[in-house]
């Protein structure tokens, strides 16, 4: 993935029930809107949000999570660490938490980077 990360350091992700470090990338044309995210922000079809995870304890590559804007909705994807598609996520896996996001389904640029060790 050649898109720049939107955070200077990895941040702790709340996904998947265990601690991961994450790097967030967004389609280049959507980056300014996402960085100034408000509840009524709008993103065009095809916009992608990519969260690349690594296992916090070991640094091993983890899964990649993708959120894709379609013409009428959002699609959630699980990908392997090499970027190939594992499967489309079931609605009950992602949508409930993302529905509570400040700019549903988007949480905004994380403001907490990885804790210093």
SEBA-362415 format. One line per 8 residues: their letters; for each residue x, y, z of N, C-alpha, C, O. Coordinates in steps of 0.2 Angstrom, whole numbers, plus 5000, padded with zeros to 4 digits. Example, Ala and Ser with C-alpha at 12.3 -4.5 7.8 and 13.67 -1.06 7.14 Angstrom:
<atoms>
as> 5066/4972/5039/5062/4978/5039/5066/4984/5039/5071/4983/5042 ~ 5064/4989/5035/5068/4995/5036/5064/5000/5039/5067/5006/5040
</atoms>
This chain:
<atoms>
xxxxxxxx> 5004/4994/5000/5000/5000/5000/5004/5006/5000/5009/5007/5004 ~ 5004/5010/4995/5008/5016/4995/5005/5023/4997/5008/5028/4998 ~ 4998/5022/5000/4995/5028/5003/4999/5030/5009/5001/5025/5013 ~ 5000/5036/5011/5003/5038/5017/4998/5036/5023/4992/5037/5023 ~ 5002/5035/5028/4998/5033/5035/4995/5040/5037/4999/5045/5036 ~ 4990/5040/5040/4987/5046/5043/4989/5048/5050/4987/5053/5053 ~ 4993/5043/5053/4995/5044/5060/5003/5044/5060/5005/5040/5056 ~ 5006/5048/5064/5014/5047/5064/5016/5041/5066/5022/5039/5064
xxxxxxxx> 5013/5038/5071/5015/5031/5074/5009/5027/5074/5003/5029/5073 ~ 5010/5020/5074/5004/5015/5075/5000/5017/5081/5003/5020/5086 ~ 4994/5016/5081/4989/5017/5087/4986/5010/5089/4986/5005/5085 ~ 4984/5010/5095/4981/5004/5098/4974/5003/5095/4970/5008/5096 ~ 4973/4998/5092/4966/4997/5089/4962/4993/5093/4964/4988/5097 ~ 4955/4994/5093/4950/4991/5097/4947/4985/5093/4942/4982/5096 ~ 4949/4984/5087/4946/4978/5083/4948/4971/5086/4954/4970/5089 ~ 4944/4967/5084/4945/4959/5085/4946/4957/5092/4948/4951/5092
xxxxxxxx> 4945/4960/5097/4945/4958/5104/4952/4957/5107/4952/4954/5112 ~ 4957/4958/5103/4964/4958/5106/4968/4964/5104/4966/4967/5099 ~ 4973/4966/5108/4976/4972/5107/4981/4971/5100/4985/4967/5100 ~ 4979/4976/5096/4983/4976/5090/4986/4983/5089/4983/4988/5092 ~ 4991/4984/5086/4994/4991/5084/4991/4992/5076/4991/4987/5072 ~ 4989/4997/5075/4986/4999/5068/4989/5005/5065/4991/5009/5068 ~ 4989/5004/5058/4991/5010/5054/4985/5011/5050/4982/5006/5046 ~ 4983/5017/5049/4977/5019/5045/4978/5023/5039/4982/5028/5039
xxxxxxxx> 4975/5021/5033/4976/5024/5027/4969/5025/5024/4965/5021/5025 ~ 4969/5030/5020/4963/5032/5017/4964/5034/5010/4969/5037/5008 ~ 4959/5033/5005/4960/5035/4998/4962/5042/4998/4960/5046/5002 ~ 4967/5043/4994/4970/5050/4994/4965/5056/4993/4966/5061/4996 ~ 4960/5055/4989/4956/5060/4988/4951/5062/4994/4948/5067/4994 ~ 4951/5057/4998/4946/5058/5004/4950/5060/5010/4947/5061/5015 ~ 4957/5060/5010/4961/5062/5016/4959/5068/5019/4958/5069/5025 ~ 4959/5074/5015/4957/5080/5019/4950/5080/5022/4950/5083/5028
xxxxxxxx> 4945/5077/5019/4939/5077/5022/4939/5073/5029/4936/5074/5034 ~ 4943/5067/5028/4943/5063/5034/4947/5066/5040/4945/5065/5046 ~ 4952/5070/5038/4956/5073/5043/4952/5079/5047/4954/5081/5052 ~ 4947/5081/5044/4943/5086/5046/4936/5084/5048/4931/5087/5047 ~ 4935/5077/5049/4929/5074/5050/4924/5077/5055/4926/5079/5060 ~ 4918/5078/5052/4912/5080/5056/4906/5075/5055/4907/5071/5050 ~ 4901/5075/5059/4896/5070/5058/4893/5070/5051/4890/5065/5049 ~ 4892/5076/5047/4889/5075/5041/4894/5075/5035/4893/5077/5029
xxxxxxxx> 4900/5073/5037/4905/5072/5031/4903/5067/5026/4900/5062/5028 ~ 4905/5068/5020/4902/5064/5014/4908/5061/5010/4913/5065/5009 ~ 4908/5055/5009/4913/5052/5005/4910/5048/4999/4905/5045/4999 ~ 4913/5049/4993/4911/5046/4987/4911/5039/4986/4916/5036/4990 ~ 4907/5036/4982/4908/5029/4981/4915/5027/4979/4918/5030/4975 ~ 4917/5021/4982/4924/5019/4980/4929/5021/4985/4935/5019/4985 ~ 4928/5026/4990/4932/5028/4995/4934/5022/4999/4929/5018/5001 ~ 4940/5021/5001/4942/5016/5005/4946/5018/5011/4950/5023/5011
xxxxxxxx> 4945/5015/5017/4948/5016/5023/4951/5009/5025/4948/5004/5025 ~ 4958/5009/5026/4962/5003/5027/4965/5003/5033/4969/5008/5035 ~ 4964/4998/5038/4968/4998/5044/4972/4992/5044/4969/4986/5044 ~ 4978/4993/5044/4983/4987/5044/4985/4985/5051/4988/4990/5055 ~ 4984/4979/5053/4985/4978/5060/4991/4973/5061/4993/4970/5057 ~ 4995/4974/5067/5000/4970/5069/4999/4968/5076/4996/4971/5080 ~ 5001/4962/5078/5000/4959/5085/5004/4963/5089/5010/4963/5089 ~ 5001/4966/5094/5005/4971/5099/5011/4967/5102/5016/4970/5103
xxxxxxxx> 5009/4961/5105/5014/4957/5109/5020/4955/5105/5026/4955/5108 ~ 5019/4953/5098/5025/4951/5094/5027/4955/5088/5032/4954/5086 ~ 5022/4959/5086/5024/4963/5080/5022/4959/5074/5023/4962/5068 ~ 5020/4953/5075/5018/4949/5069/5013/4953/5065/5008/4956/5068 ~ 5013/4952/5058/5007/4955/5054/5001/4952/5056/5000/4946/5057 ~ 4996/4956/5056/4989/4954/5058/4985/4955/5052/4987/4956/5046 ~ 4978/4954/5052/4974/4955/5047/4974/4963/5045/4976/4967/5048 ~ 4971/4964/5039/4969/4970/5037/4962/4971/5036/4958/4967/5034
xxxxxxxx> 4960/4977/5039/4952/4978/5039/4951/4984/5034/4955/4989/5033 ~ 4946/4983/5030/4944/4988/5025/4937/4990/5026/4933/4986/5027 ~ 4936/4997/5025/4929/4999/5025/4928/5003/5018/4932/5007/5016 ~ 4923/5001/5014/4922/5004/5007/4916/5007/5007/4910/5004/5009 ~ 4916/5013/5004/4910/5017/5003/4907/5014/4996/4910/5014/4991 ~ 4900/5013/4996/4897/5011/4990/4892/5016/4988/4892/5021/4991 ~ 4888/5015/4983/4883/5020/4980/4878/5022/4986/4876/5028/4987 ~ 4877/5017/4990/4871/5018/4995/4873/5016/5002/4869/5017/5007
xxxxxxxx> 4879/5013/5003/4880/5010/5010/4888/5010/5011/4892/5012/5007 ~ 4890/5006/5016/4897/5004/5017/4897/4997/5018/4893/4993/5020 ~ 4903/4994/5015/4905/4987/5015/4911/4986/5020/4916/4990/5019 ~ 4911/4981/5024/4917/4980/5028/4920/4973/5025/4917/4969/5024 ~ 4927/4974/5025/4930/4968/5022/4936/4966/5027/4939/4970/5031 ~ 4937/4959/5027/4943/4957/5031/4948/4954/5025/4946/4951/5021 ~ 4954/4956/5026/4959/4954/5021/4965/4951/5025/4966/4952/5031 ~ 4969/4947/5021/4975/4944/5024/4980/4949/5024/4979/4955/5021
xxxxxxxx> 4985/4948/5028/4991/4953/5029/4994/4955/5022/4997/4960/5022 ~ 4994/4950/5017/4996/4952/5011/4992/4956/5006/4993/4958/5001 ~ 4986/4958/5009/4981/4962/5006/4976/4958/5001/4971/4961/4999 ~ 4976/4952/5001/4971/4948/4997/4965/4947/5002/4965/4947/5008 ~ 4959/4947/4998/4953/4947/5002/4952/4940/5005/4953/4935/5002 ~ 4950/4940/5012/4948/4934/5015/4941/4934/5014/4939/4929/5012 ~ 4937/4939/5016/4930/4938/5015/4927/4945/5017/4930/4950/5020 ~ 4921/4946/5015/4917/4952/5017/4914/4950/5024/4912/4945/5025
xxxxxxxx> 4915/4955/5028/4913/4954/5035/4905/4954/5036/4901/4957/5032 ~ 4903/4950/5040/4896/4950/5042/4893/4956/5045/4897/4959/5049 ~ 4887/4958/5044/4885/4965/5047/4886/4965/5054/4887/4970/5057 ~ 4885/4959/5058/4885/4959/5065/4892/4960/5068/4893/4961/5073 ~ 4897/4959/5063/4904/4959/5066/4907/4967/5066/4911/4968/5071 ~ 4904/4971/5062/4907/4978/5062/4902/4983/5063/4903/4988/5066 ~ 4896/4983/5060/4891/4988/5060/4889/4990/5066/4888/4997/5067 ~ 4888/4986/5071/4885/4989/5078/4890/4994/5081/4888/4999/5083
xxxxxxxx> 4897/4992/5081/4901/4997/5084/4902/5003/5080/4902/5009/5083 ~ 4902/5002/5074/4903/5008/5069/4897/5013/5069/4898/5018/5067 ~ 4891/5010/5070/4885/5014/5071/4886/5019/5076/4882/5024/5076 ~ 4890/5018/5081/4890/5022/5087/4896/5027/5086/4897/5031/5091 ~ 4899/5027/5081/4905/5032/5079/4902/5039/5079/4897/5040/5076 ~ 4906/5044/5080/4904/5051/5080/4902/5053/5073/4897/5057/5072 ~ 4905/5050/5068/4903/5052/5061/4901/5045/5057/4904/5043/5052 ~ 4897/5041/5060/4895/5034/5058/4895/5033/5051/4892/5037/5047
xxxxxxxx> 4899/5028/5049/4902/5023/5053/4910/5025/5054/4914/5020/5056 ~ 4912/5031/5054/4919/5033/5055/4920/5036/5061/4916/5040/5064 ~ 4926/5034/5064/4928/5037/5071/4933/5043/5070/4933/5046/5075 ~ 4936/5044/5065/4940/5049/5064/4948/5047/5065/4949/5041/5067 ~ 4952/5052/5064/4959/5050/5064/4961/5049/5072/4959/5054/5076 ~ 4964/5044/5074/4965/5042/5081/4970/5048/5083/4975/5050/5080 ~ 4969/5050/5089/4974/5055/5092/4979/5052/5097/4983/5056/5100 ~ 4978/5045/5098/4983/5042/5103/4987/5037/5099/4985/5033/5096
xxxxx> 4994/5039/5099/4998/5034/5095/5000/5029/5100/4998/5029/5106 ~ 5004/5024/5098/5007/5019/5102/5010/5021/5108/5014/5026/5107 ~ 5009/5018/5114/5012/5021/5120/5020/5020/5119/5022/5015/5117 ~ 5023/5024/5122/5031/5024/5122/5032/5018/5127/5029/5017/5132 ~ 5038/5014/5125/5040/5008/5129/5047/5010/5132/5050/5005/5135
</atoms>
